[in-house]
């Protein structure tokens, strides 16, 4: 019985459980109403309204969700009534379709909430076209389709509002739990890198670490957006302070976990005969497991029990480090780097040990979160105006989508395609802001549609009873929303099953198989054509900008850190912004390189060199993060050796970033830099030695970054300056 109770709690704490329950209630209520009151012909319109409203839903508090629902219903009403008015006039309808689609996409510049509502409004407009095409344009039916769609959307909106009222803190709790689960996986990979065993594929581990860092950064960005909704109002939500403290704890653990104090291969070779790195690996593995348990405890609303294993592992690590230091058989710089590594892991241990009581975690002097969304009408207008340029990704996406939908409408009007509005619906779902994501979505959509058509056909043949089919309609709708983000192929399969079963209630499901398949293929072709030929955005042609941005923001992060060594450590908003921007740029570089591999070969850079740059850039961020993790005020940081080394590092990073942005060779007339033992004098404080050691590691990395950057130059290698790529 105890196991069943625990399993039930885990099931309820899953981030999809409540959303699935809301969809199930909405669909079930509609089925009961339609078939209980002999209004079966209302079924499709009401269900499509529910789907559109669920797609427009945002994770907000009750007041914010009510506001979003009112905006959603207003947009839905305008979209559905406009379709009904213009439908009899094809030319006007085509112009209205193009303009409204572009306008809805551009509305997303106001904020993520409005971007979600805008996309759902475009989808609902196509649902309205489908309904009007089926029911005709007779005067008596003018309001039928808009009313059904809005009724379905209002019904789901009411359920969503009730859920927001009863489970107010659930979105904040779940998103913070997801951050710790992602952090747990990051710590697992980092622990594997510390293992001093020969023959490991270090390159693969470093790439996996960079990719997971991108996912953790994405989780943190989502958490920040949701926590803003919970904390920025005059009446902060209950428990929001605890979630905010856990979020800041996750940020600190991430900064410390992403720190690099020395090349991993060199540490493994230097301490191969000692168990100190095994102790480091074990402690970090325990911390990964603790983060996963903390995520589970937050999600389930339970107390977190850290346990005693970590304290014992920390004590053993201290003993192993003391033995290495007493032996004195290694270079002082290596022992210093090892001591910093152990100190860093020990601090993570101490922070996690107190995570059960967020009120006891170290309070920040400044717990403000930056809200990048425009707040006033003037800010909204400026944000919209800034997006009206071909250089804007949103502008290009709006132009492509409106052109693809207008072309789809023209084709179905000219050739009178049966159920042709599925062409446009496919185009909306498949057309993404860039080629790689569109290509991925195309494959998922095609496979999911084929599987859904086959599955629905077999089910209808095996279970002809209406009750069985109605039950599957609810199950398919729930599954679509459960899988639509992580497993889009399955989501497409279930939404295809739902559509087939809905139409089967009127005896027309088998007639949909051919048109549905053809429409999916045509819609995918239109989406790919728009992305490939209308102001195309090739990651292979802009990856050098992502590389330059990564280096520039790492340099700004480094400057902010060194300023705090001089003025005193503080986790204030400017520092957290600099840290987040640097990690966001690193994550963007990782995703850009991954997307580049799916593009046509003529638009791609050599993948091996690109991924070498990613590893080097991530290593740079690790060296900088290590300085951030050990911040403490020291007057000796003002000394000339530190300032000179800092100046050389900053000049080198900015030079490489500028060369990458211009795609020009990196030219410098000084030899490659190496760590300078004389800068690590024993006459300075431990803090200053640490700063000099990390700056020397960064400087030693500059020649590799410069060489890789020169490889992405538009100038042929033979024409390079003889000393290019060599930085002091």
N, C-alpha and C positions, 0 to 999 in steps of 0.2 A: 504493500500500500504506500510505503514511503517512497519507493521508486516511482510509482505512478504520479504521486504528488509532485516530485521533483521534475519529472518529465513534463507534466502539465505546466509548471511554472516556466520551464525553458521554452515550451511551445508558445505560451502567452507573451513571453518577453521578446520573441522574434519580431523583427521590425516589420514583417509583412502580415502578421496575424491580424492586427486591428484593421488594416486596410482591406484585407480579404474579407473580414467579417462585415465591414460596411458595404462592400460590393455585393456580397451574398444577400444581405438584408434588402438592399435596393432592388436587385433582380428578383428575389423571391416575392417582395411586395408587389412588384409590377405584374408578375405572372399570376399571383392570386387575384389581383384586381381585374386584369384583362379577362381571364378565363372564368372568374366568378361572376362577372357582370356582362358577359357576352360582348366584350369589346376586343376580340382577338385582333381586329384590324389595327388597333392602336399599339400593338406589342412592339413592332420594330421601331417606330418613332420614339416611344418612351425609353426603350433600351439604348438607342443611340444617344438620347439626351443624357442618360446616366453615364455612358462611356465618355462623352465629351466633358461632362462636369468632373468626373474622376481624373481625367487627363489634365484638367485645369487646376486641380487642388494643390495648395501650397501648405507646408508645415508651419503653421502660424498659431498664435494664441487665439482665444475665442473672438475677441474684438477684431483682430486683424483678419481672421478667417471670415467673419461676417462682412467686413468691408470688401474683401476679395471676392466673396460670393456675389455681392451686389454688382461689382464691376463686371464679373463674369456673366451674370444674367443680362446686364445691359449690352455687353458685346455680343452675346449669343442672340439677343433679341434683334439687334441691328443687323447682324449677319443673316439670320433666317428670314426676316421680313424683306431685306434687300433682295435676297434670292427669289423670294416669291413675287416681288414687284417686277424685277427685271427679266425673269425667266422667259416670258413670251417674246422678248426682243433680243435676239442673239447678239447683235453687234453691241448694243448697250451693255448686255450681260458680260460679254468678253472684256470690254473696257473696265466695267465695275469690278470684275474678278481680278484683273491685273492690278488695278489701283488698290483695292482693299487688301489683297494678299501682301503687296509691298508695304502698305501702311501698317498692317498687323505685325509684320516682322520688325519694322522699324520701331514699333511701340515697345519692343523689348529693351530698347536703350534706356528706358525709364527705370528699369530694375528687373531682377530675375522673376519676381512675382508676376509682373506684367508680360514678360516674355513667355511664361508658361500659359497664361490666359490667352495671349495672342495666338499661339500655336493651336490651342484647343479651339479657338474661334474659327480659324481656317478650316479645321477638321469638321466642325459643326456645320459650316456653310456647305461643305460637300455632302454631308448627311442630309441637309435640307434639299439640295439638288436631287439627290436620290429619291427622297420622299415625294417631291413635286412631280418628278418624272413618272413615278408609279401611280400617284393619285390624280394626276391631271391638273389643269389650271382652271377648272370651273369656278365660277364666282362663289358658290356655296362652300367651297373647300379652301378659300383663301387663307383662313387662319388655322386650318387644321394642322398642317405640318409645323409651323412655328410654335403653336400651342403645345403640341405633343413633345417637341424637343425641349422647350422651356419647362414643361411639367416634369419631364424626366430629370432634367438638370436640377430643378428646385427640390425634387424629392431626394436626390442624392445629397444636395447641399444641406438639407435639413438634418439628414443622418450624420453628415460630417460635422455640423455644428454641435449636435448632441455629443458626439464622440469627443470633440474638442473641449466641451464643458466638463464631461465626466473624467477624461484622461488628459488633463491639461498639460502635465509635465512630460508626457510620454515622448514626444519628438525630441526634446532636449536630452532626455535620459538616453534614448537610443543612439543619437548621433555621437554623444560623448563616449558611449560604450563602443561604438564602431571605431573611434579613434584609438582606443586602447587595444582593441583586437588587431588593428593594422600595425600598431606599434609593437605588439608582441611578435608578429611575423618579422618585422624589421630587426628586432633584437636577435631572433633566431638566426637570421642570415649573418648578422654581424658577429655572433658567437662562432659560427662556422668559419668565418674569416680568421679568427684568432687562433684556431686550432693549429698547433705547430707540427703538422704532418706533411711529409713530402708527397709530391705527385698530385696535389689538389689542383683543380682547375680554378685558379684564383681569378682569371679573367671572367669566367662565367659567374662566379660569386659576386664580383664587383658590379657586373651588369645587372644581376638580379637585385643587388642592394640599391642601385640607382633607380631601377624600375619600381621597387617597393617604396622607395623614398617618395617617388611621384604619387603613389597611391595614398601614402600617409599624409602628404601635403594636401591632396584633394580632400581627404576625410576631414582634415583640420579646417580647411576653407569652408566646407559645408557646416561644420560645427560652429564656426564663428558666425556664419550668416544666421543660423537658427538661434544661437545664444544672444545675438543682437536683439532679436524679436522678444526674447524673454527678459532682457535686462535693461533695455534703453528707455522703457516707458516710465512714467512717474510712479507706477505701481508694479514693481518687478514681480514676476511670478514666484509662487512658493517653491522653495528649493533651488531657485536659479543661482543663488550664491554658491551652493555646493558644486553645481555643475560647472560654474565658472572657475572655481578653485581646481577642480579636476582637469579642466581644459588647460589651465596654466601649468599644472603639474605635467601634463602630457607634452606641452611645448618644451618645458625644461628637460624632461627625459629624452625627448627627440633630439634636442640640441646636443646633449651629452652623448647620446648613442651614435649620432652622426659624426662625432669628433674623430679625428685621426691624429695620432701623436708621432707616428713614424710609419714608413712603408711596412706593410704586413709581412712581406717576404723577408725583409731584413730582420725584423723582430723574431720571426720563426727560426731563422738561421742562427741568430745570436744566442737565443735561449733554448735551443733544441735539447740541451742536456738538463734542463731544469723543468720542474713541473709548474712554474709560475704562470705560464700562458694557459696551461690546462685549467689552473685555478680560475683564471680570468674567464675562460670559456664557460666553465661550470657555473660561475656566479651569474654571468650574463644570460645563460640558458634558464636559470632559475628565475631571473628577472623577467624574461619573456613569458614564462608560465604564469608569473604573478600578474603581469599586465593582462593576460587573457582572463585570469580569474577575476581581476578587478573589473574588466569589461562586463563579464557575466553578472557580477554582483550589482553593478550600476544598472544594467538592463533589467534585472529582476527585482530591484529595489531592496536588496538584502545587504547585510553587513559583510564587509570584506575581511577575511581572515588571512593575514599575510603568512602566518606559519613561522617556524623556527629554522628551517633549512637554510634560508638566506643568511641569517646571522652566523651560523656555523661556517658556511662557505666563506663569508667575509673574514672571519677570524683566521681560517686556513690560508686565505690569500695574503693576509697581512704577514703571517709567518713565513710564507714562501718568498715574499718580497724582501723581508728582513734578511733572510738567508742569502739572497742574491746580492743585496747591498753590502752585507758583511764580507762576502767572499771577495768583492771588488775586482773580479776577473774580467769585466767588460768595460768598454769605453764609457766615460762618465756621461756623455750625451745620450747613449743608449739606455743607461740605467735611469737617467733623468726622464727620458721619454716613457720608460716602463713605469716609473713611479707616478708620472702624470696619468697614465692609463689606469693604473690601479686606484689612484685617488678619484678619478672620474667615475669608475664603476662603483666604488664605495659610496660616493655621493648619491648615485642613482638608487643604491640599496637603501640608504637612509631616508630618501624621499618616499620611496614606495612603501617602506615600513610604516609610515605615518598616513598612508592614503586612506585608511579606514575611517579617519576622522578629518574630513576636508577642512573643518573649522580650525584645526591645529596646523594646517600647512602654512608655510610662510606667506604672510599677506604682502601683496604688491603695493608699492607706493602709488602706482597708477594702474588701475584695473580697467581702464577705458578700452573699448574695442572700436576699431575704425570702421565706420559705416560709409562705404563707397557709393551707395545708391543716392541719387539726388533726392532732396527732401522737400524743397519748395518748388512752386511752379516755374520760377525763373531758372532754377537749377535743372529742372526737367527739360525746359525748352533749350537751354544751352547744351545739355547732353544729347538731345535729339539733333540739334543743328550740327554738332560735331560729327555725327554719324553720317550725315548726308554728303559723302565723298566716296569716289570709287576705291580709295585706299582702305575704307572701312570694311571689315569682314561682314558685319551685319548688312551693310548696304549691298554688297555683292551677293550675299545669300538671298536677300529679299528680291533682288533683280532676277536671279536664277529661278527661284521658286515661282515667282509670278509669271515668268516667261514659260516655264515648263507646264504650269497649270493651264495657262491660256492656250498653249499648243495642244494639250490634252483635250480641252473643251472643243477646240476647233476640229480635231480629229473625230471625236464622237458625234459632233454635229454634222460633219460632212459625210461620214460613212454610216451614221445611224447605228452605232455599236450597241448591241444588247447589253444592258447593265454597265454601260460604258463609264459611269461615274466611279467605278472601282479603279479605273485608270488613274484618275486624279487623286483618289485616296492613297493609292500605292505611291504615287509621286510625292505626296506630302510626307509620308513616313520614310521613304527611301532617300530623298534629297536631303543631304546633310551639308554643313558648311564647307567641307573639303572633299577631295577625291577619295582619300583612303577610307574615311568613315562611310562615305556613300557606297564604295565598292564592297565594304564589309556588310553593310546593311542590305545591299542588293542580294548577295548570296544567302543571307539569313532569311530574307523575305521569300525568295524563290523556294528554298528548301522547306520552309515552314508552310507555305501555301500548298505545295504538293502533298506534304504529310497531312495537313488539315483536310484537304479534299478527300484523300484516301481514307483517313480515319473516320470522317463524318459519313462517308458512303457506307463503310462497313458497319458502323454503329446503327445507322438508319435501317439497314437490311436486317441486322441481328435483333434490334429492339424497336419494332415498329410502334409499340404502345406510346401514346402521347405523354404519359406521366414520366416514363423513362427519358424521353427526349427533353422534356421540360427540366428535369433534374440535371441533365447534362448541360443545358443552356446556362444554368446557374454555376455549375462547376467550371465550365469553360470560361465564363466571364471572370470568375475569381482567379483562375490560373493565368489568364492573360495579364491581369494587373500584378500578380505575384512574380511573373517572370519577365516583364517587359523591359526592365533595366539591365539585369544581369544575363538573361538567356533569351534574346529576342527571337531566335528561331522557334523555341517552344511557345513563346507568346503569340507569334504569328500563327502557329499551328492551332492554338486554342481559339483565337479570334476567328479563324476561318471555320472551325467547327461550329462556333456560336452562330455565325452568319448562315451557314448551311442549315442548321437546325431551326433557326427562326423562320427562314423562308419555307422550310419543309412543313411548317404548320399550315401553310396555304397551298401545299401540294406542288411547289415549284423548285424544290432543292436540286433535283438532278439536272434541270435546265440551266443551273448556275455553274456546273462544273467546267464546261468548255469556256464560256465567257470569263469566268473568274480567273482561270489560268492564263488566257490570252491577255486579259486586262492587266494582270500582274506583270507579265513580260513587257507589255507596252509601257506601263507606268515606270518600270525600272529603266527601260531604254531612254525615256524622256528625262528621268532624273540624272542618269549618267551623262547624257548629251549636254544638259544644262551645266553640270559641274565641270565637264571637260572643255566646253567651248565658250561659255559666257563668263568673261573675266575670271579665268581659272586661277586657282590658288594652289600652286605646287609646293609641297614642303621641301622638295629637293632644291628649289630655287630660292628658298628663304631660310634654309637651315643655318646659314652663316649669320643671319641676324639673331637667331636664338642663341647661337654660340657667343656672339658679342654681348648680348644682353646678360647671359649667365656670368661672364667674366666681369662686366661692369658692375652688376649688382653685388657680386661677391666682394669686389673692391670697396663698394660703399658700406657693406656689412663690416668689413675689416676696419674701415675708418671709424665707424661708430663704436666698435669694440675697443680700439686703442684709445679713443677719447675717454671711455669709461675707466680704463686703466689709470688715466691721468686725473680724472675728476671724481672717480668713485663708482662702483657698480650699482646699477639700478635697472630693473626690468620695466622701464617706462614705455609709453606708446611709440616714440621714435625708434627705440631699440628694437621693439617687437616688430615694427613695420619693416625695418631694414633686414631683420632675420627672416621674416616671412617672404619678403620680396626675393631674397637670394634663393631660398628654397623653392619658391614658385618658379623662378627662372630655370633652376636645375630640373624641376619636374617638366616644364615646358620643353626643354631641350630633349629630354628622354622621350616624351610623347611625339615630338616632331620627327626624331630619328626613326621611331617605330612606324610612323605613318609614311615616311619617305620610302620605305621598303616595298610598299604596295603600289607605288606610282610607276608610270611608264619609265623604262630604263633611261631614256634620254633626259629625264628630269631629275635623276638621282645622282648623288655623290657616291664615291666609293664607300660602301658600308663599313669596311674594316677600319679605315681611317676615321670615319665619323664616330664609330663606337669607341675607338681609342681616345678621341677627344672627349667623349662623354665620361669615360672613366677618369681621365686626367682632370676634367672640370669638377667631377664629384669629389675627387681626392682633394682638390683645392678647397672646395667648400668644407670638407672634413677638417683640413688644417685650420681654416678660419674659425670653424665651430669650436675647435678645441680651445682656441684663445677665448672665445665667448664663454665656454663652460667654466674656465678657471679665473674669471675676472676678479681682480682685487686691486685696490689702489696702491700705487707704489711711486714715490717721487722720482726714483731712478729711471722710470720710463721716459722722463724728459731728457735723458742723457743723449749725447751726440751719436753714439753707436746705434742706438735704437732708432733715432730719427733718420739717420742716413740709410739704414736698412729698410725702414718703412718707406722712405721716399723712393728707393730703387724698386721695391716691390710694386708700389702703386703706379709708378711710371711704366714699369713693364706690363702690368695688367691692362692699363689704359691704352698703351701702344698696340698690344695684341688685339684688344677689343675694337679699336678704331680701324685696324687693318682688316679684321674680319668683316666689320660693317661695310667697308668699302671694297671688299674682296681684292685687296692689294697685298703684295708680299710684306712680311714683317722684316724690316731692315734695321740692323743695329751693328755697330762696328766694335763691339766688345765681346770677349770670349764668354763661353757658357759659364753660368754661375754654379758654384759648388758650395755646400755648407762650410762656413768658415769657423774652425775650432777656436781661433783666437777671439772671436766675438763672444764665446761662451766662457768668459773668464770667471774664476772663482771669486774675484773681487766684487762681484755684483750680487744682488739679492737673488733668492730663488725665483721670485716672480719675474725679475728682469731676465734671468737666464731662460726661463720658460718662454717669454715673449721673443727673445732673440732666437731661441731654438726653433720655434714655430715659423717665424719670419724667414729663417734660413731654409727651412723645408719648402716654403712657398717659393722662395727665390730659385731654389734648385729645380722646381717644377716648371719655371718659365721657359727654358729652352725647348722642352718637349711641347708645350702649348704653342710656342712660336713656330716650331717646325710643322706641327699639324695645321696651324692656321695658314701658313704659307702654302700648304698643299691644297687649300680650298681657294687659292687665288685664281682669278681669271687669266693671269699671265702665265704662259707655259713655264715649267720649271727651269728650262735651259736659259731663260732670260732673267732669272732671278739674280739679285745682287750676290756676289760671292760670300758675303757675311750675313745674308738674311737668315732669320730664324735664330740668331744668336743674341741672347740678351744677358746683360750683367745682372 
